Amino acid sequence: MTTGERAAPEQAAERARPGLPRQRAGLAPPAVAAWAAAWAATGLAAGAAWVVALGCWLLVAVLLAIGVVARVRARGGHPHGGLERGGSPRDGWARAARHPHGGQSPLVRLAAVLAVAVAGAALTASAAAAGLAAREASPLAGADRAELLVELDGAPSTFAGFGGETTVRAEGRAVAVDGRPIAPVPVVAMGGLSGAPRLGLGDRIAVEGRVSAEEPGERAAYRVSGVVRQAASAPLWIAWAAPLRAGLHDAAATLAGDGGALVPGLAIGDTSLVSDSLDQAMKQSSLSHLTAVSGANCTIVTAAAFAFGALLRLPRGARVVFALAALGAFVVLVTPEASVVRAAVMAAIVLVGLASGRGAGGLAALALAVVGLLAVDPWLSRDYGFALSVLATGGLLLLATPLAERLARWMPVPLAAALAIPAAAQLACQPVLVLLAPELALVGVAANLLAAPAAPIGTVVGLVAALLLPLPGHLGAWLLQLAWVPAAWIAAIARYTAELPGARMPWLPGPAGAILAGVAALALGWVLAGARSRRATIAAATAGALALAVPLGGAWLGPIVVGASRPADWSVAMCDVGQGDAVVLRADAVVMVDTGPDPAALDRCRRLLGIDRVDVLVLTHWDHDHVGGTSALAGDVGVVLAGPPDGSRSADALEPLERGGARVEHAVRGDQGAAGGVTWRVLWPADAGAEPGNDASIVLAADVAGIRMLLLGDLGEQAQRRLLREGVGGPYDIVKVAHHGSADQSAELYREAGAGIGLVGVGADNGYGHPTASALGMLADAGTRVLRTDRSGTIALAAAADTGFEVWTERASQEGPAGSAVARTLDAADRMRRPARREAPWRDGRAAGVVHAAGRRPGPRAPRRSRSSPGTRCARPPSYS
């Protein structure tokens, strides 16, 4: 055989080889259709959802009829599906149904594929309609107050509440209302926790309080706010896992540093020990998936169980049953979150296929799992965790192999495979990640490559340690210390890579950004996987380049263009940082109060406002939504004023600032200070040794070039009343509304403040219901007009010559002025009026400086001057002790 003859089959095989690995994709169309229908139907009323479902079923019937008729017409002629030679068809059906080589016709196949896809949509739309009807028929519909018995879906989140009590936010199903059993309805319960129980999956709580309906599309139908107490423990088949989770948590808490905090997350997905700063670093380095139990964990469990069954010489069917039982126990142990359930159902499908002797392709198993889960719970279609889990798995199945083959041309095969896995997952997940944070993690693939050898070791050893800790002896404790090593390595990688210059690239936010990210990811995946033709490669590369250019240009130039329309002389701004606070006061110096939760969002706001350096940073308290963005200011802060320290939480927030040269001071009531034309007095906390939490927030009375402002941190109602008794010194022009507009407010305080404008830092579609209707009504009664960042974006205010305000908003909204995508300064008719002004008693005419309470000594001056736009300078830097 000649060389050409040998090469011919290889060339034919290469031409036949698709750009993606061969997968059984027959169930992919119904999975996509089922997801789209579930997402759409869950946002409708029950009646409209039933219309969608019935329309889909009708379309299925039509498509089946078309397929049947086409098949019958085709069989009327040639045995292979065509007409006899010389025959004359009565219409076009036979020609459309005829296949030139026999077998099923294209029309029949198309009708079948479409019918199955629409059937998937009809199934999930019907499930959504039934769920919506049950919600609307619930006794909670229209109720104002009620006592609910709620069965928890998992461990509730806890945080420091008002007056020092523990506040919980729990998700579950209401199974009784006012003592009467009802059909289960998903609810969110929030309130102070009576006693100190350790609540978890399957436990039942009693909540008595105010009931309100959630927004359409939310997983929970209703929200109840009141007092929470434990009513009953979980049943035994669930309760067995609680001591294992608690034992691992308590033992890991004794281990040093970040490694101890990560061990429970790697083993069972428990991130309760992870600090805010480490959590942020894990997200920015694209390593947070390691603490979200998913497919890899389920694979390890089922493989271990199957191997153990083989060791016991069990038949294949018994081994499958044993593996399924182990998988179910693992789901109970880690709690059934969306990604866990997806992975477990997919693993179960593969095991059942194995038991039948037929096997199951990965893509087919994934698609079947998606359709089945959405039919049971259509609201999973709106769950980001579920979407990321499905996309990551699909990316691995479709892209990992061709990417590895492509990369293997330039590097060793093991390294190519190691790079291809995180690259495939990140490409697939990027559109959804952009919706969560409009940025690209450029260090994600490298960080995952470095963490890859350690992750399975930490997962397996940590899980075995959790199982052995309750037993006598020290083996469990030794294994836990061994698991600490890979966990500490992963944490160190996360912190290091997250702080690298250029680790994150800004991206266009919202659906437009997600679409462009999807186009860019598809183009890059196509090019890297190896397109079949040069023309296709050029087309994909061009599409990818355009998809990259639009959001990158918009992300960098957008703030410049929008910022050019803001008032040049603005004095007060509230940054749009999502669910959090970041307020900027500017008058020949820059004072920032809190940083919000996200460094990228704070960076964007700084570009929008033209803020380079921050002379004084005030951190009111240590919740993540107020200090999570501090790393964005590292090296750009002169002095930090902070509330009472809170152990590792405060240390983590301050560490990047101190490393960048900032001086830290802890403020108490009576402290006064000035930076440029900004002066302030600390009204709260009354005691430097106050218990950290919302009620220990720093409260400032500030004067910004004549604009008087009250900043209330996250102070709750009881603390607000105590502050009112101490005196707040109103009236003010502007009030920063406490705790993002929660219901825990003192109406008397806001009436005394007398502010014309109330600023609310709040994230769109936040899970807390902020700002609440009661808070908005209270502010309206006090004569305070509300501007909120979830609707207006970043807000800037400037004093107007007629004692009013010029109010600039990044986006148009009902509350704010009639802005646009490129917002503009308002006309005089739109200006907000300011109340009668009273001179701030602490203004003493000095350009800069501070007067501390209780005879505290002044210290050295801040090391650097302001370079804030537009060209202002701090005349004299502030000094602190």
SULJOLIN-V611219 format. One record per residue. N is the residue number from 1. RES is the residue in one letter. OMEGA is omega as a letter, one per 20 degrees, with the letter a starting at -180 (999 if undefined). NEAR is the number of other ideal C-beta (glycine too) atoms within 8 Angstrom. D_CENTER is the distance of its C-alpha to the mean C-alpha in whole Angstrom. Layout:
# SULJOLIN-V611219
{{N,RES,OMEGA,NEAR,D_CENTER} {N,RES,OMEGA,NEAR,D_CENTER}}
This chain:
# SULJOLIN-V611219
{{1,M,a,3,61} {2,T,r,5,60} {3,T,r,5,57} {4,G,r,6,57} {5,E,r,7,57} {6,R,a,9,55} {7,A,a,8,52} {8,A,r,8,52} {9,P,a,7,50} {10,E,r,8,48} {11,Q,r,8,47} {12,A,r,8,47} {13,A,r,8,44} {14,E,r,7,42} {15,R,a,7,43} {16,A,a,6,42} {17,R,r,6,39} {18,P,r,7,35} {19,G,r,9,33} {20,L,r,9,30} {21,P,a,8,31} {22,R,r,4,33} {23,Q,r,11,31} {24,R,a,7,32} {25,A,a,8,30} {26,G,a,6,32} {27,L,r,12,29} {28,A,r,9,26} {29,P,r,11,27} {30,P,r,14,27} {31,A,r,14,24} {32,V,r,9,23} {33,A,r,12,25} {34,A,r,16,23} {35,W,a,12,20} {36,A,a,9,21} {37,A,r,16,23} {38,A,r,17,21} {39,W,a,10,18} {40,A,a,10,21} {41,A,a,16,23} {42,T,r,16,20} {43,G,a,7,20} {44,L,r,12,23} {45,A,a,8,26} {46,A,a,11,28} {47,G,r,6,31} {48,A,r,8,29} {49,A,r,15,27} {50,W,r,10,31} {51,V,r,8,32} {52,V,a,14,30} {53,A,a,14,30} {54,L,r,8,34} {55,G,r,8,34} {56,C,r,14,32} {57,W,r,10,35} {58,L,r,8,38} {59,L,r,10,36} {60,V,r,12,36} {61,A,r,8,40} {62,V,a,8,41} {63,L,r,13,40} {64,L,r,10,41} {65,A,r,8,45} {66,I,a,10,44} {67,G,a,13,44} {68,V,a,8,47} {69,V,r,9,49} {70,A,a,15,49} {71,R,r,12,49} {72,V,r,8,52} {73,R,a,10,54} {74,A,a,15,53} {75,R,r,7,55} {76,G,a,7,58} {77,G,a,11,59} {78,H,r,8,59} {79,P,a,3,58} {80,H,r,8,55} {81,G,r,14,54} {82,G,r,11,56} {83,L,r,10,59} {84,E,a,7,63} {85,R,a,4,64} {86,G,r,3,66} {87,G,r,7,64} {88,S,a,3,63} {89,P,r,9,60} {90,R,r,4,60} {91,D,a,5,56} {92,G,a,6,53} {93,W,a,10,52} {94,A,r,15,54} {95,R,r,7,53} {96,A,a,10,49} {97,A,a,14,49} {98,R,r,13,51} {99,H,a,13,50} {100,P,a,4,53} {101,H,a,5,52} {102,G,a,5,52} {103,G,a,7,49} {104,Q,a,7,47} {105,S,r,14,47} {106,P,a,7,44} {107,L,r,11,44} {108,V,r,13,44} {109,R,r,9,41} {110,L,r,8,39} {111,A,a,13,39} {112,A,a,10,38} {113,V,a,9,35} {114,L,r,9,34} {115,A,r,12,35} {116,V,r,10,33} {117,A,a,12,30} {118,V,r,13,31} {119,A,r,11,32} {120,G,r,15,28} {121,A,r,14,27} {122,A,a,14,29} {123,L,a,11,28} {124,T,r,18,25} {125,A,r,17,26} {126,S,r,10,28} {127,A,r,14,26} {128,A,a,17,24} {129,A,r,14,27} {130,A,r,8,28} {131,G,r,11,25} {132,L,r,14,25} {133,A,r,10,29} {134,A,r,10,28} {135,R,a,11,26} {136,E,r,9,28} {137,A,a,6,31} {138,S,r,14,30} {139,P,r,9,32} {140,L,a,14,29} {141,A,r,9,29} {142,G,a,3,30} {143,A,r,9,31} {144,D,r,5,30} {145,R,r,7,31} {146,A,r,12,31} {147,E,a,9,31} {148,L,r,15,28} {149,L,a,12,28} {150,V,r,16,25} {151,E,a,11,24} {152,L,r,16,21} {153,D,a,9,19} {154,G,r,10,18} {155,A,r,9,18} {156,P,r,11,17} {157,S,a,7,15} {158,T,r,8,18} {159,F,a,8,18} {160,A,a,9,21} {161,G,a,12,23} {162,F,a,13,25} {163,G,r,8,29} {164,G,a,8,28} {165,E,r,8,27} {166,T,r,10,24} {167,T,a,13,21} {168,V,r,14,19} {169,R,a,13,16} {170,A,r,14,17} {171,E,a,13,17} {172,G,a,12,20} {173,R,r,10,23} {174,A,a,17,25} {175,V,r,10,29} {176,A,r,10,31} {177,V,a,14,32} {178,D,r,7,34} {179,G,a,5,36} {180,R,r,7,36} {181,P,r,4,34} {182,I,r,11,32} {183,A,a,5,30} {184,P,r,8,27} {185,V,r,13,24} {186,P,a,11,20} {187,V,r,16,20} {188,V,r,12,18} {189,A,r,18,20} {190,M,r,12,20} {191,G,r,13,23} {192,G,a,11,25} {193,L,r,13,26} {194,S,a,6,29} {195,G,a,6,30} {196,A,r,5,28} {197,P,r,7,28} {198,R,a,6,25} {199,L,r,11,23} {200,G,a,12,22} {201,L,r,14,22} {202,G,r,11,25} {203,D,r,13,26} {204,R,r,14,27} {205,I,r,15,26} {206,A,a,12,28} {207,V,r,13,27} {208,E,a,9,29} {209,G,a,10,28} {210,R,a,8,27} {211,V,r,12,26} {212,S,r,10,24} {213,A,r,6,22} {214,E,r,9,19} {215,E,r,5,18} {216,P,r,7,19} {217,G,r,6,16} {218,E,r,7,15} {219,R,r,7,15} {220,A,r,10,17} {221,A,a,11,20} {222,Y,r,14,21} {223,R,r,13,20} {224,V,a,18,23} {225,S,a,10,23} {226,G,r,9,26} {227,V,a,9,27} {228,V,r,14,26} {229,R,r,9,28} {230,Q,a,11,29} {231,A,a,7,31} {232,A,r,5,31} {233,S,r,7,30} {234,A,r,11,29} {235,P,a,6,31} {236,L,a,6,33} {237,W,r,6,31} {238,I,a,11,28} {239,A,a,10,29} {240,W,a,9,31} {241,A,a,11,27} {242,A,r,12,26} {243,P,r,8,29} {244,L,r,13,28} {245,R,a,14,24} {246,A,r,9,26} {247,G,r,11,28} {248,L,r,18,26} {249,H,a,12,24} {250,D,r,8,27} {251,A,r,13,29} {252,A,r,13,26} {253,A,r,8,26} {254,T,r,6,29} {255,L,a,12,28} {256,A,r,5,28} {257,G,a,8,25} {258,D,a,12,22} {259,G,r,14,23} {260,G,r,14,24} {261,A,a,15,20} {262,L,a,17,19} {263,V,r,18,22} {264,P,r,18,21} {265,G,r,14,17} {266,L,a,15,19} {267,A,a,15,22} {268,I,r,13,20} {269,G,r,14,16} {270,D,a,11,17} {271,T,a,9,15} {272,S,r,7,16} {273,L,a,13,19} {274,V,r,11,16} {275,S,r,11,16} {276,D,a,11,14} {277,S,r,11,16} {278,L,r,15,16} {279,D,r,12,12} {280,Q,r,15,11} {281,A,r,13,14} {282,M,r,14,13} {283,K,a,9,10} {284,Q,r,13,12} {285,S,r,15,15} {286,S,r,14,13} {287,L,a,13,14} {288,S,r,9,11} {289,H,a,10,12} {290,L,r,11,15} {291,T,r,11,14} {292,A,a,11,13} {293,V,a,11,16} {294,S,a,14,17} {295,G,a,12,20} {296,A,r,9,21} {297,N,r,14,22} {298,C,r,16,23} {299,T,r,9,26} {300,I,a,12,27} {301,V,a,11,28} {302,T,r,13,29} {303,A,r,8,31} {304,A,r,9,32} {305,A,r,14,33} {306,F,r,12,35} {307,A,r,8,37} {308,F,r,9,38} {309,G,r,12,39} {310,A,r,9,41} {311,L,r,6,43} {312,L,r,6,44} {313,R,r,4,46} {314,L,r,9,44} {315,P,a,5,44} {316,R,r,8,41} {317,G,r,7,41} {318,A,r,9,41} {319,R,r,13,38} {320,V,r,13,36} {321,V,r,8,36} {322,F,r,13,36} {323,A,r,13,33} {324,L,r,10,31} {325,A,r,9,32} {326,A,r,12,30} {327,L,r,16,27} {328,G,r,9,27} {329,A,r,9,28} {330,F,r,12,25} {331,V,r,12,22} {332,V,a,13,24} {333,L,a,11,24} {334,V,a,12,20} {335,T,a,13,19} {336,P,r,11,18} {337,E,a,12,14} {338,A,a,10,14} {339,S,r,13,14} {340,V,a,15,17} {341,V,r,11,19} {342,R,a,17,18} {343,A,a,15,20} {344,A,r,14,22} {345,V,r,11,24} {346,M,r,14,24} {347,A,r,13,26} {348,A,r,10,28} {349,I,r,12,29} {350,V,r,12,30} {351,L,r,13,32} {352,V,r,10,34} {353,G,r,11,35} {354,L,r,11,36} {355,A,r,9,38} {356,S,a,6,40} {357,G,a,5,41} {358,R,a,5,39} {359,G,r,7,36} {360,A,r,11,32} {361,G,a,8,31} {362,G,a,10,27} {363,L,r,14,26} {364,A,r,13,28} {365,A,r,13,27} {366,L,a,14,23} {367,A,r,13,24} {368,L,r,11,26} {369,A,r,12,23} {370,V,a,13,21} {371,V,a,15,24} {372,G,a,9,25} {373,L,r,13,21} {374,L,r,15,21} {375,A,r,10,24} {376,V,a,6,24} {377,D,a,7,20} {378,P,a,14,20} {379,W,r,12,16} {380,L,r,11,15} {381,S,r,12,15} {382,R,a,8,12} {383,D,a,10,10} {384,Y,r,8,7} {385,G,r,10,8} {386,F,a,13,12} {387,A,r,9,12} {388,L,r,13,11} {389,S,a,15,13} {390,V,a,11,16} {391,L,r,12,16} {392,A,r,14,16} {393,T,r,15,19} {394,G,r,11,20} {395,G,r,15,20} {396,L,a,12,22} {397,L,a,12,25} {398,L,a,12,25} {399,L,a,16,25} {400,A,a,13,26} {401,T,r,8,29} {402,P,r,13,30} {403,L,r,16,28} {404,A,r,13,30} {405,E,a,10,33} {406,R,a,11,33} {407,L,a,13,32} {408,A,r,11,35} {409,R,a,5,37} {410,W,a,4,37} {411,M,r,7,36} {412,P,a,6,36} {413,V,r,7,35} {414,P,r,6,33} {415,L,r,9,31} {416,A,r,15,31} {417,A,r,11,29} {418,A,r,9,27} {419,L,a,14,26} {420,A,a,14,25} {421,I,r,12,23} {422,P,r,13,20} {423,A,r,12,21} {424,A,r,15,21} {425,A,a,12,17} {426,Q,r,14,16} {427,L,a,12,18} {428,A,a,14,17} {429,C,a,12,13} {430,Q,r,13,13} {431,P,r,12,13} {432,V,r,12,10} {433,L,r,11,8} {434,V,r,16,10} {435,L,r,10,9} {436,L,r,6,5} {437,A,a,9,8} {438,P,a,11,11} {439,E,r,10,13} {440,L,r,9,15} {441,A,a,12,15} {442,L,a,8,19} {443,V,a,12,19} {444,G,a,12,17} {445,V,r,11,20} {446,A,r,8,22} {447,A,r,14,20} {448,N,r,13,20} {449,L,r,10,24} {450,L,a,8,24} {451,A,a,14,22} {452,A,a,10,23} {453,P,a,6,27} {454,A,a,12,25} {455,A,a,13,22} {456,P,r,9,25} {457,I,r,10,27} {458,G,a,17,25} {459,T,a,13,23} {460,V,a,9,27} {461,V,r,12,29} {462,G,r,18,26} {463,L,r,12,26} {464,V,r,9,30} {465,A,r,18,30} {466,A,r,16,28} {467,L,a,8,31} {468,L,a,10,34} {469,L,a,13,33} {470,P,a,7,34} {471,L,r,7,38} {472,P,r,2,41} {473,G,a,5,41} {474,H,a,5,39} {475,L,r,8,37} {476,G,r,15,34} {477,A,r,10,34} {478,W,r,8,35} {479,L,r,13,32} {480,L,r,16,30} {481,Q,r,9,31} {482,L,r,9,31} {483,A,r,16,28} {484,W,a,13,27} {485,V,r,11,28} {486,P,r,13,26} {487,A,r,18,23} {488,A,r,12,24} {489,W,r,11,25} {490,I,r,16,21} {491,A,r,16,20} {492,A,r,9,23} {493,I,a,13,22} {494,A,a,16,18} {495,R,a,11,19} {496,Y,a,8,22} {497,T,a,14,20} {498,A,a,13,18} {499,E,r,9,21} {500,L,r,8,23} {501,P,r,3,24} {502,G,a,6,22} {503,A,a,12,19} {504,R,r,11,17} {505,M,a,9,18} {506,P,a,11,17} {507,W,r,13,16} {508,L,a,13,17} {509,P,r,6,14} {510,G,a,8,13} {511,P,r,6,15} {512,A,r,8,18} {513,G,r,14,16} {514,A,r,12,14} {515,I,r,9,18} {516,L,r,13,20} {517,A,r,16,17} {518,G,r,10,18} {519,V,a,11,22} {520,A,a,12,22} {521,A,r,12,21} {522,L,a,10,23} {523,A,a,13,26} {524,L,r,10,25} {525,G,r,12,25} {526,W,a,12,28} {527,V,a,12,30} {528,L,a,11,29} {529,A,r,12,30} {530,G,r,9,33} {531,A,a,11,34} {532,R,a,7,38} {533,S,r,6,39} {534,R,a,6,39} {535,R,r,6,39} {536,A,r,10,36} {537,T,r,11,34} {538,I,a,8,35} {539,A,r,8,34} {540,A,r,13,30} {541,A,r,10,30} {542,T,r,8,31} {543,A,r,10,28} {544,G,r,14,26} {545,A,r,8,28} {546,L,r,8,27} {547,A,r,13,24} {548,L,a,10,23} {549,A,a,8,25} {550,V,a,10,24} {551,P,r,14,21} {552,L,r,11,22} {553,G,r,8,25} {554,G,a,9,23} {555,A,a,14,20} {556,W,a,9,23} {557,L,a,8,26} {558,G,r,9,24} {559,P,r,11,23} {560,I,a,9,27} {561,V,a,9,28} {562,V,a,13,26} {563,G,r,11,27} {564,A,a,6,31} {565,S,a,10,31} {566,R,r,13,30} {567,P,a,9,33} {568,A,a,5,34} {569,D,a,6,35} {570,W,a,14,32} {571,S,a,12,32} {572,V,r,14,29} {573,A,r,13,25} {574,M,a,15,22} {575,C,r,15,19} {576,D,a,13,16} {577,V,a,16,13} {578,G,a,11,11} {579,Q,a,11,11} {580,G,a,18,14} {581,D,r,15,17} {582,A,a,16,19} {583,V,a,15,23} {584,V,r,15,25} {585,L,a,14,29} {586,R,r,15,31} {587,A,a,10,35} {588,D,r,10,37} {589,A,a,19,34} {590,V,r,14,30} {591,V,r,16,29} {592,M,r,15,25} {593,V,a,14,24} {594,D,a,14,20} {595,T,a,17,18} {596,G,a,17,15} {597,P,a,13,11} {598,D,r,13,11} {599,P,a,14,14} {600,A,r,12,14} {601,A,r,15,14} {602,L,r,16,17} {603,D,r,10,18} {604,R,r,11,18} {605,C,r,16,19} {606,R,r,11,22} {607,R,a,10,23} {608,L,a,12,23} {609,L,a,15,25} {610,G,a,10,28} {611,I,r,13,27} {612,D,a,9,28} {613,R,r,13,29} {614,V,a,12,28} {615,D,a,17,31} {616,V,r,18,30} {617,L,r,16,26} {618,V,r,14,26} {619,L,a,17,23} {620,T,r,14,24} {621,H,a,16,22} {622,W,r,11,20} {623,D,a,10,17} {624,H,a,10,14} {625,D,r,11,13} {626,H,a,17,17} {627,V,a,14,17} {628,G,a,15,14} {629,G,a,16,15} {630,T,a,15,19} {631,S,r,11,19} {632,A,a,11,19} {633,L,a,16,22} {634,A,a,11,24} {635,G,a,6,28} {636,D,a,8,28} {637,V,r,16,28} {638,G,a,13,32} {639,V,r,14,31} {640,V,r,14,29} {641,L,a,15,29} {642,A,r,13,27} {643,G,r,15,28} {644,P,a,11,29} {645,P,a,9,27} {646,D,r,10,25} {647,G,a,6,26} {648,S,a,7,23} {649,R,r,12,21} {650,S,r,12,23} {651,A,r,9,24} {652,D,a,11,21} {653,A,a,13,20} {654,L,a,13,24} {655,E,r,9,25} {656,P,r,11,24} {657,L,r,15,25} {658,E,r,9,29} {659,R,r,7,29} {660,G,r,11,29} {661,G,a,7,32} {662,A,r,11,30} {663,R,a,10,33} {664,V,r,10,31} {665,E,r,10,33} {666,H,a,10,32} {667,A,r,10,33} {668,V,a,12,35} {669,R,r,11,36} {670,G,r,9,39} {671,D,r,14,38} {672,Q,a,12,38} {673,G,r,13,38} {674,A,r,13,38} {675,A,a,13,36} {676,G,r,15,38} {677,G,r,8,38} {678,V,r,17,36} {679,T,a,12,37} {680,W,r,13,35} {681,R,r,13,36} {682,V,r,15,34} {683,L,a,11,34} {684,W,j,13,32} {685,P,a,14,32} {686,A,a,8,36} {687,D,r,7,36} {688,A,r,7,34} {689,G,a,4,34} {690,A,r,11,32} {691,E,a,7,30} {692,P,r,13,26} {693,G,a,10,23} {694,N,a,15,23} {695,D,r,14,27} {696,A,r,11,27} {697,S,r,16,26} {698,I,r,15,28} {699,V,a,15,29} {700,L,r,13,31} {701,A,a,15,34} {702,A,r,14,34} {703,D,a,14,36} {704,V,a,13,35} {705,A,r,9,38} {706,G,r,7,39} {707,I,a,13,36} {708,R,a,14,35} {709,M,r,16,32} {710,L,a,16,31} {711,L,a,12,27} {712,L,r,12,26} {713,G,r,16,23} {714,D,a,13,22} {715,L,r,14,25} {716,G,a,14,26} {717,E,a,9,29} {718,Q,r,9,31} {719,A,r,14,31} {720,Q,r,14,31} {721,R,r,11,34} {722,R,r,9,36} {723,L,a,13,35} {724,L,r,12,37} {725,R,r,6,40} {726,E,r,10,40} {727,G,a,5,39} {728,V,r,12,37} {729,G,r,8,40} {730,G,j,9,39} {731,P,r,10,39} {732,Y,r,13,36} {733,D,a,13,35} {734,I,r,15,31} {735,V,r,15,29} {736,K,a,15,25} {737,V,a,15,24} {738,A,r,13,23} {739,H,r,13,20} {740,H,r,16,18} {741,G,r,13,21} {742,S,a,12,21} {743,A,a,7,24} {744,D,a,8,25} {745,Q,r,15,27} {746,S,r,9,31} {747,A,a,9,33} {748,E,a,8,36} {749,L,a,13,34} {750,Y,r,15,33} {751,R,r,9,36} {752,E,r,9,38} {753,A,r,14,35} {754,G,a,11,36} {755,A,r,16,34} {756,G,a,13,34} {757,I,r,14,30} {758,G,r,14,27} {759,L,a,13,24} {760,V,r,13,20} {761,G,a,16,17} {762,V,r,13,15} {763,G,r,9,11} {764,A,r,7,12} {765,D,r,5,11} {766,N,a,11,10} {767,G,a,6,11} {768,Y,a,9,14} {769,G,a,7,16} {770,H,i,12,17} {771,P,a,12,19} {772,T,r,10,21} {773,A,a,6,24} {774,S,r,8,27} {775,A,r,13,25} {776,L,r,11,26} {777,G,r,8,29} {778,M,r,11,30} {779,L,r,13,30} {780,A,r,9,32} {781,D,r,8,34} {782,A,a,12,35} {783,G,a,6,35} {784,T,r,13,32} {785,R,a,9,30} {786,V,r,13,26} {787,L,a,15,24} {788,R,a,14,20} {789,T,a,16,18} {790,D,a,9,15} {791,R,a,11,19} {792,S,a,17,21} {793,G,r,10,18} {794,T,a,14,20} {795,I,r,16,23} {796,A,a,13,27} {797,L,r,15,30} {798,A,r,12,34} {799,A,r,11,37} {800,A,a,10,39} {801,A,a,3,43} {802,D,a,6,44} {803,T,r,7,42} {804,G,r,10,39} {805,F,r,14,35} {806,E,a,13,34} {807,V,a,15,30} {808,W,r,18,28} {809,T,a,16,25} {810,E,a,12,23} {811,R,r,11,22} {812,A,r,10,25} {813,S,r,10,24} {814,Q,a,4,26} {815,E,a,9,26} {816,G,r,13,27} {817,P,a,9,29} {818,A,r,5,30} {819,G,r,13,28} {820,S,r,7,27} {821,A,r,5,25} {822,V,a,7,27} {823,A,a,14,27} {824,R,r,8,31} {825,T,a,8,33} {826,L,r,11,34} {827,D,a,5,38} {828,A,a,8,40} {829,A,a,5,40} {830,D,a,9,36} {831,R,r,13,36} {832,M,a,10,35} {833,R,r,8,38} {834,R,r,11,38} {835,P,r,10,40} {836,A,a,4,43} {837,R,r,9,42} {838,R,a,6,44} {839,E,r,5,44} {840,A,a,11,42} {841,P,a,5,44} {842,W,r,10,42} {843,R,a,8,43} {844,D,r,4,46} {845,G,r,3,46} {846,R,r,6,45} {847,A,a,7,43} {848,A,r,13,41} {849,G,a,11,41} {850,V,r,11,40} {851,V,a,6,42} {852,H,r,13,41} {853,A,r,9,42} {854,A,r,6,44} {855,G,a,5,46} {856,R,a,8,43} {857,R,r,6,44} {858,P,a,9,43} {859,G,a,7,42} {860,P,a,4,42} {861,R,r,6,40} {862,A,a,12,37} {863,P,a,6,37} {864,R,r,6,36} {865,R,r,8,36} {866,S,r,13,34} {867,R,a,6,34} {868,S,r,11,31} {869,S,j,8,32} {870,P,r,5,34} {871,G,r,4,37} {872,T,r,11,37} {873,R,r,8,38} {874,C,a,13,38} {875,A,r,8,42} {876,R,a,8,42} {877,P,r,14,39} {878,P,r,17,38} {879,S,a,11,39} {880,Y,r,13,38} {881,S,999,7,40}}
